[in-house]
Amino acid sequence: LIAILALSEGCQAERERLYNILWSGLSGEATDQKLQDNLRHCTAAIKASMGEAAFNHLFDLQHRNRIALRPEAVDVDLVSVAAQLEAGKQVDLSSLMGPGLLELLGQLELAREPELSEWVFNERAHWTNRIVEGLLDFTSLVKTDKVHSERLRRASIALRLDPANEGAHCAIMIAHAVQGNPLAARRHFEKLETYLKTEFDCPPQDETISVFKDITSGSVRSAHLPKPSQIDHVPSERIRIAVLPFTVKPDNFEEGLLRIGICEQIIEALSKLNDFAAVAHSSVFGMSVDAMPPAELGQILHVQYIVQGLIREIDGQIKVNVQFVRCSDAEVLLTLRYRQTQGKVFELEDQIARDLAGDLEMRVLKLEIDRAIRSAADETGQASEWVLRAIPSIYRLSRDEFDTAFISLKKALELEPNYAPAHSWMAFWYAFYLGQGWGNDKNLTTAGQHARQAIELAPDDSRAYAIAGHVDSFLMRQPELGEVMLDKSLYLNPNSGFAWAFSAINQCYLGHSDVALQRMKEYSSLCPQDPFGYFFDTIYCIAHTLLGQFETGAEWGRRTTNGNPNFVNAIKPFLVCLGHLNLHAEAARMRKILLARQPNFTVESVRQNYPLRDPDQLELYCEGLRKAGIPER
């Protein structure tokens, strides 16, 4: 009764209407007196439940032919939300988010009252339509950067009320596209197609398909983009890469979705590399990029590199060529080629993005290092350039260059004390410094401080967590804590070969060398051209050594020590393998090199300092060193 009155115009209804709705299922013909008695009994029960004072505050029974609720005493959240939406006001939509959405009188048994059942059905439909229409009326939204997030939120709520409302589906797709995520728009369209086919055996409406085609062509997104000259600059230390729209051939080849999907996946993958700022392919919609040389594109978009590609359909297969180009001289620095059947395009998108991001992490770093070194003659530069100059000197591991690297990192921190990469690489420097036997326990604290400072300054930087994890596991001898940091690093960027490699060595420390080898395969697939690969290849040697695979470990040991004989921590597991294989002459030669660089190295120092958790593996390691001629103490 209260619900009928509250949702009626003026919060009132004729008594005859109430009779017809509430007691339509009475068998035979009820007398007027019987219906009046039913209504009187109903109101009396409400009064008994509420109390006389509350009842008199709510009900107005002064009229002979109708019953009313006092409007000032009634507040229906559903009515309030609808009125606010229709008035263009900001609305708290939390009341629409709970369970039992719009299930008016949902707990009542309505089968015996057909008129009441029909009233509930009609009211549900009426209020659903009003709320949905209000939610999808975006004209009152203030034009801010958050307007598209609000459109997305309101359209999502509308779909909870009416899952088949294609206007809401279109609003969600448009919001995704304008926010620069047409891949999400595409996947939403595919879910809509599946839903309509399953529930109604019909395709989306023509208008919905038209909106989706506009999204795939870029016209929806481009209407909301700044002109190229208005594109904001990112901090100078970030390397800027533009991902251009891929070319599709032949012209009638319908692969607009793949065209967008690949670009969006690449952008998403590159965005997880904190060295890079990826400029979306949609930023150049409307520009004749095919006719522009890379140098001109670089100037317009303020980028150093571009990613471009060609998609072709040949004999039922999709072929994709991807190129990474330096803008300054138009040199093609990397070419990737792929072939896939048409039914597996999603796997292709993921694979291309993963390969490109993994390769570029180290390739671009090497390119920028070379550029920074070339510009070092005048001893000027930003903090980022001083860091880049330091990196190759760290990896070379000669004492003079290593000291030079420290000076460069110190200069970077003097210029920008809060520059996170400088703290990360300083922690990395200390890891080598102590690993080479040049430092002491006082340096452990300093290494940890720089590692933690980097994370505080850049909490979304995968490399900062990877280096912090290595400091924890190797220097602090806490591989369990290191695992937490490394898992976070891989969560932030699953395409970081750097993180996969450090995670692999940590698995060795934890006693899981088989897992370490699996993670090194990830590293190798992501970084096939790593200029500092000899350092990470040492992990292969360690893992095979701990598994007792000494011949394979020795092969990796020869490879890594030939790559850089200054790296003493590559010599140690190699010596373990040589000792177990009884290759005494080769062991004597490597032992001489090691002890010349680290004269205090003993089996006992390994037992005290090497962070192996498995005692059997530690004993195997120490026994190999003994057999290779390393002194016990």
N, C-alpha and C positions, 0 to 999 in steps of 0.2 A: 504493500500500500504506500509506504513512504517513498519507495523508489519511483512508483508511477507518478506520484504527486511532484516529487523533486525534479523529474525530467519533463514534466508537462509545462507548457507555456504559462507563466505567471504562478507556477508552483500550485496549481489548483486544477480540479477536474469535477465535472458533473457527476452526481451520485449514480445516475443511470449508466454512465460510461464505466464507472468503477464496478457496478454490478456485472456488466457484460464482460469485462476483462477478467475479473477475479473468480466469478462463479458461473462461467459459461458451460462447465461440464456437469452441472446438476441434472440428474435424470428427470424426465417429465417436465412439466411446466411449473417452475417455482412461482409462488405468489409474491406480489410486491412486498407483503409483510415479511415473508421469509427472507427475501434479499435484504430488506432494511435491518432485520434482526442480525443477519450475518455481518453486515457492515458495523452495526453497533457493537457486536461481540468482538469484532476485530479491533476497533478503536479502544474498547475497554481493556483488551489484553495488552495493547501498546502502553496505555496509561499505567497499568499495573506494573509493567516492566520498567518504564522510565521514571515513574513517580509523577504525582499530580503537578508539581511545579514545573518540571521539565516539559511535561506534556502540554500544559497551557502556554508555555513559552514557544513551543514549536507549532502547535495546531491552532487554526482559526476555524471554529465550528459555528460561527454566527449565521451563516447563510443556510437557508432551508434546503436548496437544491444542489449545493456543491460543498466539497470539502477542500480546504486550502491549508498550505503551510505558510507560516510567516516568512517572507523572503529574507528579512534581516537575520533570521535564525538558521538559514540553510546555506551550506557551502559545499557544493559538489565539485570535487577536483576535476572531473572530466569536463564539466561545463566551463569551469574557470580556465583550464588549459586551452580549450577550443576558442573561447572568447579572446584570450590574450594573443593566440596565434593569428586570429582573424583581424585583430587590431594592430598587428605588426610589432608587438612588444616582445622584449626578451623574456623567454619562458624557461622555467625550471621543468625539465622534462623527466625528472627522476621518477615521478609518479607513474609514468607510462612504461617503465623498464622492468617491473616486477613480474612474477608469475601470475597466471590467471588473467591475462591482459583482456580488458573489456568484456569479461565473462559476466555480464549482468545477471544476477540471481542464478549464478551457475550451480549453486548447491541445491536448488529446489527441484522437486519432481514435478515436471510440467505436463506430462502426458495426459493427465485427466482434465486439464484446463486448456483446450485448444486455442481460445482467444488470448489467454495469458502467454501461451507458447509463441503465438504469432507476434504478440506485442514485443516480447523479449527479442525475437529474431529481428524484427524491423528496427528496434532501438539499437541493437548491436550494429547493424549495417549502417544506420544513420550516423551514429557517433564515430564509427570507424572512418567513414567517408569524410566527415568534417575534420577530424584530427589529421588524417592523411593529407587532405587538401591544404590544411594550414601548415603542416610540416614542409610540404613541397612548394609553398609560396615563399620564394627567396627574395622578393622585391624589397622587403624591409631590412634585409641584412646590411650592416654597415660595410662599406668597401674597405676592408683591411686585408693584411696578409693572411689572417685566419679565416676569411670568409669561406674558402673552399673546404677547410676542415669542418666548419660548422655545417655546410651543405652536406658533406659526407655523413656527419653524425645524424643529422635530421632525416636524411634519406634512409639511413640504416634502421632508424626507429620506425619509419613508415613501413619498411618491409617486414618488420616484426608484426605489424598490424595487418598488412595486406601483402603476403609474399608474392602475389602475381602482379602487383602494380608496376607496370613497365615504366611509368614516369619516374618512380623512385629508382628503378634500375638504371635508367638513363642518367639521372642526377649523380648516382654513385660513379658511373663510368666517366662522366665529364669531370667530376671532382678529381678522380685519380689522374686523368690526362692532364688537367691544368696544373696539378701539383708535380707534374713531370714523371708520372709513373704509368704510361700507357700499357705496360705489361700487366699491371694489376687490372686495368680497365678491360683488357682482352680476356683475362681469366674470369672476370666477373661476367662478361658476355657469354662465355662458354658455359658457366654454371646456370645462367638464365636459360640458355638453349636446352640444356639437359632437364631443368626443372619443368619447363613448359612442355617438352616432349613427354616426360614421365606422367605429369599430372593432367594435361589437357590434350596431348597428342597434337600439338600445333606449334608452328615456329613463332619467333618474336614478330611483333607488328612491324610494318614497313617503316614507320617513324623511328623505331628503336634501331632497326638495321641501318637506317640513314645516319643516325647519330654515331653508330659504331664505325661506319665508313669514314665519317669526318675525323674521328679519332685516329684511325689507322693512317689517314693521309696527312695528319698533322695540323689540319686547319683549326681544330678545337684548341689545341695547345698554343699554336702560333698567335692566335688572336689575343692571348694574354701575356705574351712575352715582351721583354724590353727590346728595343732596337740594339743592334750589335754595339753601337757606341755607348749605350747605357749599361752595358754589362759590368757589374761591380768587379773591382779588382780584389783578389785575395791576397793575403800576406805574401811578401816577396819571396819568402823562403819556400813556398809551395811551388812544385813543378806543375805547370798547367798543361793539360792534354785535352784536346777537343775530339769528341767522338762524332764523326760526321754521319749523316744518313747513308746507309748502304745503297748502292746502285743495284737495281733489279733488272735482269734481262732474261728473256725478251720482254718488251714493254707490256705485253698482255699477260705476263706471268703473275698470277695472283698470290704473291707471297708478302703482302704488306705486313701481316702479323709477324712473320719471321724477321722481316726487316726491322721492325720496332723491337721485337723481343731480344735479338742479339745485341742491339745498341744499348738497351736498358740493362741487360745483364752485365755488359762490359762496364757501364757507368757504375753500377752497384758494386761490382768487384773492385774497380779502381778507387772508389770512394773509401774503401776500407784500408787503403794504403795511405798513411798520414803524410807521406812525402808529396802526394799528388793532390791536385784539385781538378776534377773531371768536369769539363764543360759539356752539357748535354747536347745530343745531336739535334734536338728540337730548337736549340738556340739559333740555328742557321736556316730554319725553314723560311722559305721566301727568298733566300739568297741563291744565286747561281754558282754553287760551290764547284760544280764540275768544270766551270770555265775559269776558276780562280787558281792561281799558283799557290803552293803552300806558304810562301813568304807573305803574300797578301792576306791569306786567311789568318796567319799567325799575328799579323798586325791588328786586324779587325777584332779578333777574338781574344787578343792578349795571351796567346798560348805559345809554348815552345815546340810542341809535338801535336800531330794529329793521327787519329785512327780512322781508316777508311776501308771500305770493303765492297765486294761484288758478289751478288747472289745470282746463280743461274740454275735453270731447270733443264736437264738434259736426260732424255730417255727415262723419265720417271724418277730421276735422282736429283737431289739438291746439292749443288757444289758451291762452296763459299771460299773466297779468297780474302784474307784480312792483311792489311799492311799497316805498319807503324812507321811514320814518316817524320823526319826532323824538318821543321819549317824553314830554318835559316838557309839550308842548301838543298832542300827537297830530296835528300838522300833517304832511300828506303832502308830502314835499319832492321826490320824484321818482317818476314812474310810467313803467314800460316795458311795452310790449305786443308779443307775438309770436304768429305763426301758423305751423304746420308740419304736414306730413303725418306720419302715425304711423310711417312707416318711417325717419324721419330724426331721431329724438329726440336722438341723441348730439350732432349738430350744434347742436341747439337748446340743450342744456345748456351747451356750450362758449360759444356766442354770448351767452347771458344772463350767464354769469359774467364774460366778458370786458367786456361793455358796462357792467355794474354796477360792477366793480372800477375800470375806467378812469375812469368818470364820478365815482365817489365819491372818488377820489384828490384831485381838485381841489375838488369840491363840499363835502366835509366839511371840508377844510382852510379853505375860505372861511367856512363856518359857525362853526368853532372860532375863527377869527381874529375874527369879529364878536363872539363871546361874550367873548373875552379883552379886546377893546377896551372893551366895555361895563363890564367889571369893573376897568378900569385906574384908576378915580378914586382908590382908596385906596392905589395904588402898592404893592400887595402881590401875591403870587402865586408860583407855582412856576416853575422854570426853563422848563418847557414853555410857560407863559403868556407869559413875556417873549419867547420866540422867536416865538410867534404874533403878538404885537404888532409885532414888528420886520418881519415879512414884507411887509405892504402898504406900509410906508414905504420899503422897498428898491425895490419896483416903481414907486413914484410918481416917484422919481428927482429930486425937488426937493432942493437941497442941504441945506436945514434938516431936512426929514424924513429924509433919508439919514443925517445925523449922529445924529438921534434913534434910528434903527434900530440904529446902532452901539452906542449907550448901552444899549439894551435887550438886545442880544446879549451885551454885556460883563457886564450884570447877571446874565443867565442862567448864564454861565460862572463867575461869582463864587459863585452859589448851588450849582451842580453842575458842577465842573470837568470831570467825565467824562461830561457829557451830550452824546452824539454829535450829535443834531440841531443843537445850538447851534454846534458846530464846523463842521458842513456849511453852515449858513446864513451863518456868518461867512466861510467861504471864498467863498460865493456873493456876499456883500456886497463882498468885495475884488475879485471879478471885475467887478462893476459899477463900483466905485470907480476901478479902473484903466482900464476901458473908457470911462468918461466923461471921462478925462483929468485926474482929480483927484489921482491917486497918483503914485508913482515906483517905481523898480526895487526899492527896499527892501521895498515891500509885496508883491512877487512871492514872496519867501521866506515871508512870513507867511501868504499865501494858501495856498501849498503845504503848510505845516505844519498848518494847520487841516483841509485836505482829507484829508491822510494820517491825522491824529488821529481823524477821524470814522470812517474805514475800520477803523482798529485797534480802536476802541471798539464798532463795530457792523458786523462783517464780513459780515452778511447783509442790510444795508440797501441796497436798490437806489438810493435817492436819493443816498446818500453816494457811491456809485461814479459816478453820473451827474454830480454836481457836481465830483468829483475829475477825471473825464474832461474836463469843460469847462475846468477850470483848466489841465490839461496841454495841451490843444489850443489854447485861445485865449490864455491868459496866457503860458504857457511856450513857445508856438509849436512844440509837439510833437504834432501830430495823430495820428501813428502810435501814440504811447503813450496818447493819449486814446482811440483806438479800442479798445485793450485794456480800458481801464476801462469804457467804454460797453458793450462786448459783455458784460462781467461784469454790469453793471447790468441789461441786458435778459435775461440768463440768470436772474438772481434774480427778476425780475418782468417777464415779457413783456407785461403789461397796463399798464405805466407809460407814460402819454403823456409825462410829464416826461422819461423816458429816451429815448423815441423821438425827441423834438424835439432834444435835445442830440446824439443820434447823427446826426441829419439835418444839423445845421450842421457837424459834424465831417466828414461825407462831402463837404460843399462844400469844406472846406479841403483834403481829399485829392484833389480834382479829379473827384468823382463826383456831380455835381449832379443827374443823373437819378435816382440812388439816393436822394439827399436828398429829392427830391419824393415818392418812394414812401414813405419813412419819415415824412414829414410827413402823408401821408394816414392812416397809422396813428395818429399823434398826434391829428389832427382827429376821427377816428372814436371815439377813446377819450375825448377831452376836448372835447365839443361846447360845453360851457358854462364853459370855463376863464375865470375872472375876470381873469386876467393874460394873456389870449390875444394881445394886441397884441405882447408881447415875442417870443413864438414865431412869430407871423405874419411877423415880419421875415425869418425863414429862407426863406419863400416868395419874398420879394423878392430875397434874395441868390442863391438857386438859379436863378431865372429870369434874373437879370442875368448870371450866369456862363455860362449857356447861350445868351446873346445874344438872349433873348426880352425886349426892353426895354419893349415896351408892357405886357406882362403884369406885368413887374417893377415898372413905374411904378404900375400899379393897386394892387398890394400895398403899394408905398411910401406912397401917399396914405392907404391904410387904416391902416397902422401909425403914421405920424406924426400922423394925426388922433387915434389912440388915446392917444398920449402924446408930445407934441412935445419933452419933456425928454430923450427917449432918442436920444442922438446917433448911436449905431450903427445906428439905423433910418434916419436921414437920409442916411448915407453911401452905401449902395447905391442909395437913391432918387435921389440926385444923379448917380450913374453912369448910371442909365437916362435921366434928364432930359438929361444931356450928350449921350449918343449919339442921343437923339431930337430934339436941337436945340430943346428947349423952354426958351429962355433966360430968359423972364420968371419962370416957375415955379422954374427953377434958381436965379435970383438971390435969390428970396424964401427958399428953403430954405438957400442958402449963407449968407445973413445970420444965420439962426437958428443954424446949426451953428457958425460962427466966433465968434458971441457967447458960446457955451458952451465952445468949445474953440478959442481964438484961435491956437494953435500948430499946428493941423492943416494938413498939407501932403501933396502927392503923394509926396514923398520919405519922409515918416513912414509912409505906407502901405506903400511898397516895403520899408522896413526892418522893419516890425512886423507886418504882416498875414500870417497863417500860411497863405497859399495856396501849395500845392505845384506847381501847374501854371503854368509861366512865361507861357504864352500868356494864360491867364485873368487872371494878375496884371497883365499889360500891358493887357489889355482894361479891367480895373477902373481902372487908373491913367489911361488915356486918357479914359475917361468923366468922371473927376473934373477933368481938365484942361479938357475941353470945357465943364464946368459952372462953370468959373471958379475952381477951387481952385488956389492958388499952388503952383508946383513945389517951392519950398523956403521 
